Amino acid sequence: MRRLVLSVLALVLLSGVCAGIAVAQVPSGAAAINGIVSTYQAATTGWQGTLLSDALPLFWALAGIEFAFAGIKLVLKQADFGEFVAEVVQQILFIGLFYAILTNFAAWGPDITNSLRQAGQTASGSSIVLPGDVFQSGQNLASAVVSHMSWWPANYGADVGLAVSGLVVLIVFALIAAFMVLILVESYIAIAAGILFLGFGGSRWTNQYALRTISYVVSVGAKLFMMQLVVGLGQTIVMNYARQAEVASTNTAVFTVVGASVVLLALVKILPDMVQGMINGASFQTGSALGGAVAGAVAGAATGGAVGLGATSAVKEAGLLASQQAGERMGPAPASAGGRIGYGMRYGMRVVSAAGAHLGGAALADVRNRLEGDPTTRSGYTFGRMARMMRSQRTEPPPSPP
């Protein structure tokens, strides 16, 4: 009986966590993720003036060396006036081109990346996809999955599967949003930091660094292009499955949603990197790329399943710890039937409230340990470490509930 009560309690808590996350105020979550991108964009924009002031002296020093070397070479070969004029014109065009790129790169760089991203938007027929929009789609999709939970003890196994599936979908879409944030932040940093390396464009011996910087920015733009294509099309496909899941609670519908989400995660991770490698000159093979995508999908599914099982374990340990503490504080149940009913109601309310507090405290403690560099946080998943933390706080065996 005790195990049944604790199992139902764990199911209720896990379902409440998943449903609460899924139906939370979406604009605040989306705005927070998009705010991270905006913060990095604003910060890197502030770097550009400082880096340009450092790059200009380097550029002119290298340009002076280039002019001096060209003049010495012409003198030694006893060139005529026509050759002097041709060399001077060539040097002016060469240095003027790189000077124009250096001084205007803060404006031209975003134009390159944004134009490629807009090309992906036009090709996919979707609007510009932001990381917050993707996370919002994950919340809606997880909500559609967990909405089929019956909350009856007889359907405990099916409800746990739906709760875990909703959590996996939410985690997968959070990872997709994280990859998008990484690509966008990479574009901002590449443009801002690239201004310094463009200062090497003043000489023919060092201008390859400037050319590689330009090529890298173009490759990041190509990465944004592919990300817009994959996410724009993939999000439409996954949301079509979500609409099917809203009207069908079968295992096939739920598994289709989870599988499609994991495949989309693999595509978002693999394809943009592949296109960037093509622009940068890195060779790849279709078979190895396909194998990597499949491996990434399998790994993503395994990771999501492990995280879901860890969440169930964490909720169970929170319930056991709360049950032990409630029993110790409230003491034995009254002998009368009416007293036992009131005692049981107070006991259940205390257990639910304390279990939520233990989950929040364990999550905060895990974050604090990771920031402090605790070596125990380098392995496993967050929910698993939370479960071990709460397990260490209770005695064995836990008291039986009333």
N, C-alpha and C positions, 0 to 999 in steps of 0.2 A: 504493500500500500504506500509506504514511504517513497519508494522509487517512482511509482506512478504519479504521486503528487509533485515530486521534484521534476519529473520529466515534463509534465504539463506546464509547470512553472517556467522551466527553461524554454519550452516552445513559445509561451506567451511573451516572455521577455525578448527572445530572439525575433519574433514576429513584430513586436512593437518597435524594436530598434530599426529593422529593415523598413517597415512601413513609415516610421517617423522620418527616416532619411529620405525615403522616396517621395513623400508628400510634403516635405519641408518647403519653406518659402523659396521657390526656384530662383526668382530674380536675385535674391541675396547671394546664393551660391554661384550663379552665373556671373554676377557682378564682381564677386571676389576673385574668381579665376581671371576674368578679363582685366580686372584691376592690376593683377600681377604683371600681365603683359604691358599694360599702359605705364606702370611704374618703371619697368626696364627700358621702355622706349623713351620715356622722359629723361631717365638718368643717362642713357647713352647719348642722347642729343646734347646734353650738357658737356660731354667729353669732347665734342667735335672741335670747339674753339681752341681748347687747350692743346689738343693733339696737332691741330693745324699750325699753331704757333711754334711747336717743336719740329714739325716736318719741314717748314719753309726754310730755316737755316741749313738743314741737312741737304735739301734740294739744291739750293743755290751754291753750296760748297761743292757738291758733286758736279753741278753744271759748270762751275769755274774750272774745276780740274779737267772736265771734258773739253772745254774751249782751249785750255792751255796745251793739252796733249795734241789736239788737232792742229794748233798753230805750230808747235814744235815739229810735228811730222811734216807739215808742208814746207817749213824752212829747211829742214834737213834734205828733203828731196828737190829743193830749189824749184818749187812750183811757180808757175806764172800767175798773173793777176786773175785770169779767168778761173783757175783752180781755187784760188783764195776765195773769190766771190761764191763759187759753187759750194765750197765747204761751209762758209759762213751761213749761207741760206739753208743748207741742210741742217746745221746745228740749231738754227733759230726755229725751224719747223719742228725738229725733234723735241727740243726743250720746251717750246711753246705748247706743243700738244700735251706733254705730261704735266706742265704747269696748269693748263686749263682743267685737266682731269683732277689734279690735286686740289685746286681751289673750289671746284664745283662738285666734288664727289659727295659732299653732304647732301646735295639735292639730287644728283644723278643716281646715286646708289639706291635710295628708296624708289626712284622711278623705275629702275631695272627690276627690282624684286616685285613691286606692286603690279607692274605691267604683266609679268609672267603669272602672278597669282590671279589677275583678272582674266587672263587667257584661259586658265583652268576653270574659272567661274563660267565663262562663256561656253566652253566645251561641255561642261557638266550640266549646264542649264539650271544651276542653283545659285543662291545668293552667297556672298562671302561668308564662309563658315568660321566662327570664332570658337575658341576653346570652351567658353562658358555655354554656348549653344549645344555643343556636344555633350557636356556634363548634364545639361538640362534634359537632353534626349535620354541619357542613361537613367536619370531619375524617373522620367515618365515610363520608360520601359520596365524598370524594376517595379514600379507601382502596378503596372499591368500584370506582371507575373504574380506578385504577392496578393493581388486582389481576389484570387481564386481560393485563398485559404478558407477552410470551413470552420476552424476553431473548435471542432468537436474532438474529444479524446479518441474516438474511434478512428479518426483520420490523422492521427498524430504523425505517422510516417510520411504520408503525402504532404502534410503541411510543412514538415521540416524540409522536405525536398524543395518545395516552392520557396520557402524562406531563404534557403541556401542558394537556390538558383537566382533569386532576385538580388542577393548580395553579390554573387559572382558577376552578374550583369552590371551592377553599379560600379564594381571595382574595375571591370574591363573598360567601361566608358570613362572612368576617371583616369585610367592609364592612357587612353587615346587622347584625352584632353591634355594630359601631361606631355605627351610626345609633341602635340601641336604647340604647346607653350615653349618647349625646347627649340623647335624649329624657328618660331617667331623671334625668340630671344637671340638665337644664333644669328639671325639676319640683322638685328639691331647692333649686336656687338661686332659683327663682321664689317659693317659699314663704318661704325665709329672708329674701331681699332685699325681698320684698313687705311685710314687717312695718314697715320704715321708711316706705314710701310710704303705708301705712295711717294714719300719723300726720297726714296731710293731711285725714282725715275729720272733723276737729273743726269745720270751717266749710263753709257751703254754697257758698262761692266756690272752694274747693279740693277738695271731696269727690269731684270727678270723677276725680282721680288715684287715690284709694282705690277707687273703683268700677271703674276700669280695671284695677287690680291684681287685684281679685277676679275680674273677667272673664278676665284673662290666666291665672290659676291654673285656672279652669274649662276654658279652652281647652286648656291643657296636659293636664288630665285627659282631655279628649276625644281628644287626640292619643295618650295611652296606651291609651285604649279601642280606637281604630282599629288601633294597633300590635299589640295583643293579638289582635284579630280576624285581621288580615292574616298575622301570623307564625304564629299557632296553626293556621289553616287551611292556609296555604301550606307550612308545614313538613311537615304530613301528606302533602300532595300530592307534594312533592319526594321525600320518603323512600319513597313508593310507587314512584316511578320508580327510586329507588336499589335497591330490592329486585329490580326488573326488570333493572337493570344488573348485578346480582350473578350472574345466570344467563344473561345475553346480552351478548356482547362485540361486537355489531354496531355500526357507526357510528351507526345510527339511535338505538339505546338511549343511547349516550354523548352524542350531540348533544341528545337530549331532556333528559337530566339537566342539561347545561350551559345549554341554553336556558331550562328551567324555573327554574333558579337565578337567571339574569339577570333574568327577568321578576319573580320574587319580590323581588329587590333594587329594581327600579323601583317596585313597589307599596309597599314599605316606605318608600321615599323620598318618593313623591308623595302617597299617600292621607292619612297623618297630618297633613301640612302643609295639605292641602286642608280637612280637618275643622277644624283650628285656625283657618284663615281664615274659615270659616263662623261660628264662635263669635265671632270678633273683628269680624265685620261686613264682611270683605273679600269682594268679589264674584268669582266665577269662572264659567267656561263649561266644560261637559262636554267639548266638542270640543277646546278648548285643553289641558284636563287630560289627555285621552286622548292627544293629540299629544305632550304633554310626557312621558307615561309611555312611549310608543313610542320617543321620542328618547332617553330615559334608558336604555331597554333596549338600543338600538343602541349608544349610547355606552359602556355597560357592557361589551357584548360586544367592542367595538373595543379598549377599555382592557385587558380581560382578555387578548385575543390579543396585544396589544403587550407586555404584561408577560411573557406566556409566551415570546414570541420573544426578549425581552431576557434571560430566564433561560437559554435555550439558548445565547445568545451569551456570557453570562458564564461558563457552564460550559466552553464551548469555549476561551475565552481563558485560563481557569485551567489547562486541560489543556495548552495550548501553552506557557504560561509554565513550568509544572512540568516538561514534557518538555525544554525548553531547559536549565533549571537542572540536571536530573538528568543530561543528557548532558555538560554542562560539568564536573560534579563527578566523574562516574564514568569519564570518558575513553573511549577507543575500546574496542570489544568484543574479547575474546580471539579468537585465530585458530582454536582447536579447537572442535569442535561441542559437546562437553560444557560447555566454558567459556562459549560463547555462550548456551546454554540457561539456565545459572545467572545469567549477566549479564542476560538478558532478564527473568527473574523478579524480580531485585532492582530492575531499572529500572522495571518496571511497578508494584511496590509503592511505590517512591519517588514515582512520578508521581501515583498515586492519593492518597497521604498529603499530598504538597505541594499538589496541586490543592485539596483540602479546606481546607488552611490558607490558601491564597490567597483562596478564596471568603470565608472568615470574616474575614480581614484586610481585604479590600476592603469588605465590608459595614460593619465597624466604622469604617473610614476615611470612608465615605460619611456615616455618622451623625455622626461628629465634624465633618466639613466643614459639614454642615447646621446643627449647633448653633453653629458659629463664624460662620455667615452667609456662607459661600463663595458668590459669585454663580453659579458653575458648577452648583450643585445646584438652581437654580430651574427648570431645564428638564429634560425627559426623565424616565425612570423609573429606579428604584434599580438594577435589574439592568443597564440600559444604561450608567449611569455606572460601575458596577463593571467592566463589560467594557472600557470605555475606559481605566480606571485600570490594569487588568492589561495591556492592550495596550501602554501606554506604558512598561512595565517590561521588555519583551523586545525582542530585536533581530530584524531581518528579514534573510533568512528564518530561521525556526526550524530547528534541526537535525533531521535525520531520525531517527526512533526505530530501535533495532536490530531 
